[in-house]
């Protein structure tokens, strides 16, 4: 188990979105997030106290969490001195990057000498099966996005919160490093061997009560040239009964792909539903989750009203305005 509380390491993150791991922990497990540590040039800010390692130690912090999700998931050389100092000062390290802490010889050597623990949450801990496509009991909902990092995880967590408030049976199923650090369990999907990705989601969402909902954390986008594979595995392994379309309308291009424009919500609806009905012919698109963080309240409400009128689906920003509309849309499924 990863010891809490955490000091969130933002490194030299170039923007707020690059620190989405830290943002997720701060928003959903604020009791774990004591402070943040930023290097020169960092453009991200969680609104937490900036702390040195000594200050964090005095505040009772147990683990330094790398809160950055950079392209390729690498441990920057600029971070190394700080990470070594953290180990020497009695902190464990936790990371969800593809570049594993344990594979860095200098970090591993210091951890051995100091008796500290390196937590790599992006390592599959189960021998997952190949997917069989067999229908499972219970209900499942999946958020699919026009792009990466548009709010799919937040949508699922907001829906789980609303469903629990209503006394409904619901479980958030983490499929990425941030979700795993928030919940303590899940499948690090993009680190699973390709042939077993869909099977890992079948494993994650097993038979359950007929009135139980699994809220599967979405990943990537069917339209993203880099990360479409994880989305396909989620759809075919999850066999969702309901899809939520997720969108961030103020982007000028897809994340990390300046030559690619975002697809329309209409295009996402049609493609995702076609793919989902391969494994679950009864699947329906039931709502739209819009990330309006860069819009004023008036702009956000106007955009949501336009989406509802155009698509004939309930639309909301579940983090800003709540997920009631999206949960209501599940009632007839």
C-alpha positions as CSV (number, residue, x, y, z in Angstrom):
1,X,0.0,0.0,0.0
2,X,1.1,3.5,-0.8
3,X,1.5,5.5,2.5
4,X,-0.4,8.8,2.8
5,X,-0.4,11.8,2.9
6,X,1.2,12.9,-0.3
7,X,3.4,15.7,-1.5
8,X,2.5,16.2,-5.2
9,X,5.5,16.7,-7.4
10,X,4.6,18.9,-10.4
11,X,8.2,19.1,-11.8
12,X,8.5,21.5,-14.7
13,X,5.0,20.8,-16.1
14,X,4.5,23.0,-19.1
15,X,0.7,23.5,-18.4
16,X,-2.0,22.6,-16.0
17,X,-3.1,19.6,-18.1
18,X,0.3,18.1,-17.9
19,X,-0.2,17.7,-14.2
20,X,-3.5,15.9,-14.5
21,X,-2.4,13.1,-12.1
22,X,-1.8,15.7,-9.3
23,X,-5.1,17.4,-10.3
24,X,-7.0,14.2,-10.0
25,X,-5.6,13.4,-6.6
26,X,-6.2,16.9,-5.3
27,X,-9.8,17.0,-6.5
28,X,-10.8,13.5,-5.4
29,X,-8.6,12.7,-2.5
30,X,-7.9,16.2,-1.0
31,X,-7.2,14.7,2.4
32,X,-4.2,13.0,0.9
33,X,-2.8,16.1,-0.8
34,X,-0.8,18.1,1.8
35,X,1.2,20.3,-0.6
36,X,3.0,20.6,-3.9
37,X,6.6,20.9,-5.0
38,X,7.4,22.7,-8.3
39,X,10.6,23.2,-10.2
40,X,11.6,26.4,-12.0
41,X,9.6,26.9,-15.1
42,X,6.6,24.9,-13.8
43,X,3.3,26.3,-15.3
44,X,1.0,24.1,-13.3
45,X,-0.5,25.0,-9.9
46,X,-2.9,22.9,-7.8
47,X,-3.6,25.8,-5.4
48,X,-1.8,23.8,-2.6
49,X,0.9,25.2,-0.4
50,X,4.3,25.1,-2.1
51,X,6.6,23.1,0.2
52,X,10.2,22.1,0.4
53,X,11.0,18.5,1.3
54,X,11.9,19.6,4.8
55,X,8.5,21.4,5.2
56,X,6.7,18.4,3.8
57,X,8.4,16.1,6.2
58,X,7.5,18.3,9.1
59,X,3.9,18.2,7.9
60,X,3.8,14.4,8.1
61,X,4.1,13.6,4.4
62,X,5.0,10.0,3.7
63,X,5.1,9.7,-0.1
64,X,6.2,12.0,-2.9
65,X,3.9,11.4,-5.9
66,X,5.0,12.3,-9.4
67,X,1.9,14.2,-10.4
68,X,2.9,14.8,-14.0
69,X,1.8,12.8,-17.1
70,X,4.1,13.8,-19.8
71,X,4.2,12.5,-23.4
72,X,5.8,9.1,-23.4
73,X,5.7,8.9,-19.6
74,X,9.5,9.5,-19.0
75,X,11.4,10.5,-15.8
76,X,13.1,13.7,-16.7
77,X,16.8,14.2,-15.9
78,X,15.8,17.5,-14.4
79,X,13.8,15.7,-11.7
80,X,16.5,13.2,-10.7
81,X,18.3,15.3,-8.0
82,X,15.0,16.1,-6.3
83,X,13.8,12.5,-6.4
84,X,17.1,11.3,-4.9
85,X,16.9,13.9,-2.2
86,X,13.3,12.8,-1.4
87,X,14.5,9.2,-0.8
88,X,17.4,10.4,1.3
89,X,15.0,12.5,3.4
90,X,12.7,9.6,4.2
91,X,10.0,9.7,1.6
92,X,8.7,6.9,-0.5
93,X,8.2,7.6,-4.3
94,X,5.1,6.8,-6.3
95,X,4.7,7.1,-10.0
96,X,2.3,6.2,-12.8
97,X,4.8,6.9,-15.6
98,X,5.7,4.3,-18.3
99,X,9.3,5.0,-17.3
100,X,9.5,2.9,-14.1
101,X,11.1,4.1,-11.0
102,X,12.6,0.7,-10.3
103,X,14.3,0.7,-13.7
104,X,16.3,3.9,-12.8
105,X,19.5,2.4,-11.3
106,X,20.4,5.5,-9.3
107,X,16.9,5.7,-7.7
108,X,16.8,2.0,-7.0
109,X,20.2,2.1,-5.4
110,X,19.3,5.0,-3.1
111,X,16.0,3.3,-2.2
112,X,17.9,0.1,-1.2
113,X,20.3,2.1,1.0
114,X,17.6,4.2,2.7
115,X,15.0,1.4,3.0
116,X,12.4,3.5,1.1
117,X,9.9,2.0,-1.3
118,X,9.4,2.8,-5.0
119,X,5.8,2.4,-6.1
120,X,5.2,1.9,-9.8
121,X,1.4,1.8,-10.2
122,X,1.6,1.3,-14.0
123,X,2.6,-2.4,-13.7
124,X,0.0,-5.1,-14.3
125,X,-0.2,-7.2,-11.2
126,X,-2.5,-9.9,-12.6
127,X,-2.1,-12.4,-15.5
128,X,-5.1,-11.2,-17.5
129,X,-7.1,-13.5,-19.8
130,X,-7.8,-13.0,-23.5
131,X,-11.3,-11.5,-23.9
132,X,-14.1,-14.0,-24.7
133,X,-16.8,-11.5,-25.4
134,X,-19.3,-13.3,-23.3
135,X,-22.1,-11.2,-21.8
136,X,-21.8,-10.6,-18.0
137,X,-24.5,-9.7,-15.5
138,X,-24.8,-6.2,-14.2
139,X,-24.7,-2.9,-16.0
140,X,-21.7,-0.9,-17.3
141,X,-21.2,2.7,-18.5
142,X,-18.2,4.1,-20.3
143,X,-17.2,7.7,-21.2
144,X,-15.7,8.0,-24.6
145,X,-14.0,11.2,-25.7
146,X,-13.3,13.4,-28.7
147,X,-9.8,13.6,-27.4
148,X,-7.5,12.6,-24.5
149,X,-7.7,14.3,-21.2
150,X,-11.2,15.8,-21.7
151,X,-12.7,14.6,-18.4
152,X,-13.7,11.0,-18.9
153,X,-12.4,9.9,-15.5
154,X,-14.0,12.9,-13.8
155,X,-17.3,12.0,-15.5
156,X,-17.2,8.5,-14.1
157,X,-16.2,9.6,-10.6
158,X,-18.9,12.3,-10.6
159,X,-21.5,9.8,-11.7
160,X,-20.4,7.3,-9.0
161,X,-20.7,10.1,-6.3
162,X,-24.3,10.9,-7.5
163,X,-25.3,7.3,-7.7
164,X,-24.1,6.6,-4.2
165,X,-26.0,9.7,-2.9
166,X,-29.1,8.1,-4.4
167,X,-28.4,4.7,-2.7
168,X,-27.6,3.0,-6.0
169,X,-25.1,0.2,-6.4
170,X,-22.1,1.7,-8.4
171,X,-18.4,1.1,-8.5
172,X,-15.7,3.3,-10.3
173,X,-13.3,1.0,-12.1
174,X,-9.9,2.7,-12.6
175,X,-8.0,2.0,-15.8
176,X,-5.2,4.5,-15.6
177,X,-2.5,5.7,-13.2
178,X,-4.5,8.6,-11.8
179,X,-7.6,6.5,-11.1
180,X,-5.4,3.8,-9.4
181,X,-3.7,6.4,-7.2
182,X,-7.2,7.8,-6.2
183,X,-8.9,4.5,-5.5
184,X,-5.9,2.2,-4.7
185,X,-7.0,-0.5,-7.3
186,X,-7.6,-1.0,-11.0
187,X,-6.0,-2.0,-14.3
188,X,-3.1,0.0,-15.8
189,X,-4.6,-0.6,-19.2
190,X,-1.9,1.1,-21.4
191,X,0.7,-1.1,-19.8
192,X,-1.1,-4.4,-20.6
193,X,0.1,-6.4,-23.5
194,X,-2.2,-5.7,-26.5
195,X,-3.7,-9.1,-26.8
196,X,-4.9,-9.0,-23.2
197,X,-6.2,-5.4,-23.0
198,X,-9.8,-6.3,-23.6
199,X,-9.6,-9.3,-21.4
200,X,-8.2,-7.1,-18.5
201,X,-11.4,-5.0,-18.7
202,X,-13.6,-8.1,-18.6
203,X,-11.6,-9.1,-15.5
204,X,-12.1,-5.6,-14.0
205,X,-15.8,-5.6,-14.6
206,X,-17.0,-9.1,-13.7
207,X,-20.5,-10.5,-13.2
208,X,-22.4,-8.5,-10.7
209,X,-26.0,-7.8,-9.4
210,X,-28.4,-6.9,-12.1
211,X,-28.9,-3.4,-10.7
212,X,-25.2,-2.7,-10.1
213,X,-23.4,-0.2,-12.4
214,X,-19.7,-0.4,-13.2
215,X,-18.4,3.1,-14.1
216,X,-15.4,2.4,-16.3
217,X,-12.7,5.0,-16.4
218,X,-12.3,6.1,-20.1
219,X,-8.9,6.4,-21.9
220,X,-7.7,7.9,-25.1
221,X,-10.0,8.5,-28.0
222,X,-11.1,6.4,-31.1
223,X,-10.0,9.5,-33.1
224,X,-6.6,9.9,-31.6
225,X,-3.8,8.6,-33.8
226,X,-1.6,7.8,-30.8
227,X,-4.0,6.3,-28.3
228,X,-7.0,4.8,-30.0
229,X,-6.1,1.2,-29.1
230,X,-6.8,1.6,-25.4
231,X,-10.3,3.1,-26.2
232,X,-11.1,0.1,-28.4
233,X,-10.1,-2.3,-25.7
234,X,-12.3,-0.5,-23.2
235,X,-15.3,-0.7,-25.4
236,X,-14.9,-4.3,-26.4
237,X,-13.8,-5.5,-23.0
238,X,-16.3,-3.4,-21.1
239,X,-19.3,-4.2,-23.3
240,X,-21.0,-1.0,-22.1
241,X,-24.7,-0.7,-21.8
242,X,-24.4,3.1,-21.9
243,X,-21.9,5.5,-23.5
244,X,-21.3,9.1,-22.3
245,X,-19.8,11.4,-24.9
246,X,-17.0,13.6,-23.4
247,X,-15.7,16.8,-25.0
248,X,-13.6,19.9,-24.3
249,X,-14.9,22.5,-26.7
250,X,-12.2,25.2,-26.3
251,X,-9.3,23.1,-27.8
252,X,-7.8,24.1,-31.1
253,X,-6.4,20.6,-31.9
254,X,-6.1,17.2,-30.4
255,X,-3.7,16.8,-27.5
256,X,-0.2,16.3,-28.7
257,X,-1.3,16.3,-32.4
258,X,-1.4,19.9,-33.7
259,X,-2.2,18.7,-37.2
260,X,-5.5,17.0,-36.1
261,X,-8.7,18.8,-35.4
262,X,-11.1,17.4,-32.8
263,X,-14.0,15.3,-34.3
264,X,-17.5,16.5,-33.8
265,X,-19.8,15.1,-31.1
266,X,-21.9,13.7,-33.9
267,X,-19.0,11.8,-35.4
268,X,-18.0,10.5,-31.9
269,X,-21.6,9.3,-31.2
270,X,-21.8,7.4,-34.5
271,X,-18.4,5.8,-34.4
272,X,-18.4,4.8,-30.8
273,X,-21.9,3.4,-30.9
274,X,-21.1,1.3,-34.0
275,X,-18.0,-0.1,-32.3
276,X,-19.9,-0.8,-29.0
277,X,-22.7,-2.6,-30.7
278,X,-20.3,-5.2,-32.0
279,X,-20.2,-6.6,-28.4
280,X,-23.4,-5.2,-27.0
281,X,-26.2,-4.6,-29.6
282,X,-28.3,-3.0,-26.9
283,X,-25.8,-0.2,-26.1
284,X,-27.1,3.3,-26.2
285,X,-25.5,6.8,-26.1
286,X,-27.3,8.4,-23.2
287,X,-25.6,11.8,-22.5
288,X,-22.9,14.3,-23.0
289,X,-20.2,15.4,-20.5
290,X,-18.6,18.7,-21.4
291,X,-15.5,20.0,-19.7
292,X,-16.2,23.8,-19.4
293,X,-13.3,24.8,-17.2
294,X,-12.1,27.4,-19.7
295,X,-15.6,28.9,-20.2
296,X,-17.6,31.4,-18.2
297,X,-20.8,30.3,-16.5
298,X,-22.9,32.0,-19.2
299,X,-20.7,30.5,-22.0
300,X,-20.9,27.0,-20.4
301,X,-24.7,27.0,-20.0
302,X,-25.2,28.3,-23.5
303,X,-23.0,25.7,-25.0
304,X,-24.7,22.9,-23.0
305,X,-28.1,24.1,-24.1
306,X,-27.0,24.1,-27.7
307,X,-25.6,20.6,-27.5
308,X,-28.8,19.3,-25.9
309,X,-30.9,20.9,-28.6
310,X,-28.7,19.6,-31.4
311,X,-28.1,16.1,-30.2
312,X,-31.3,15.4,-28.3
313,X,-29.2,14.2,-25.3
314,X,-28.8,15.5,-21.8
315,X,-25.6,17.5,-21.5
316,X,-23.8,18.8,-18.4
317,X,-20.4,19.5,-17.0
318,X,-20.6,16.9,-14.2
319,X,-17.8,18.4,-12.2
320,X,-19.1,21.9,-12.4
321,X,-22.9,21.3,-12.3
322,X,-23.2,17.8,-11.0
323,X,-24.0,14.5,-12.8
324,X,-27.7,14.2,-12.0
325,X,-28.7,14.5,-15.7
326,X,-26.3,11.7,-16.7
327,X,-27.5,9.4,-13.9
328,X,-31.1,10.1,-14.7
329,X,-30.4,9.0,-18.3
330,X,-29.5,5.5,-17.1
331,X,-32.9,4.9,-15.6
332,X,-34.5,3.1,-18.6
333,X,-31.5,0.9,-19.3
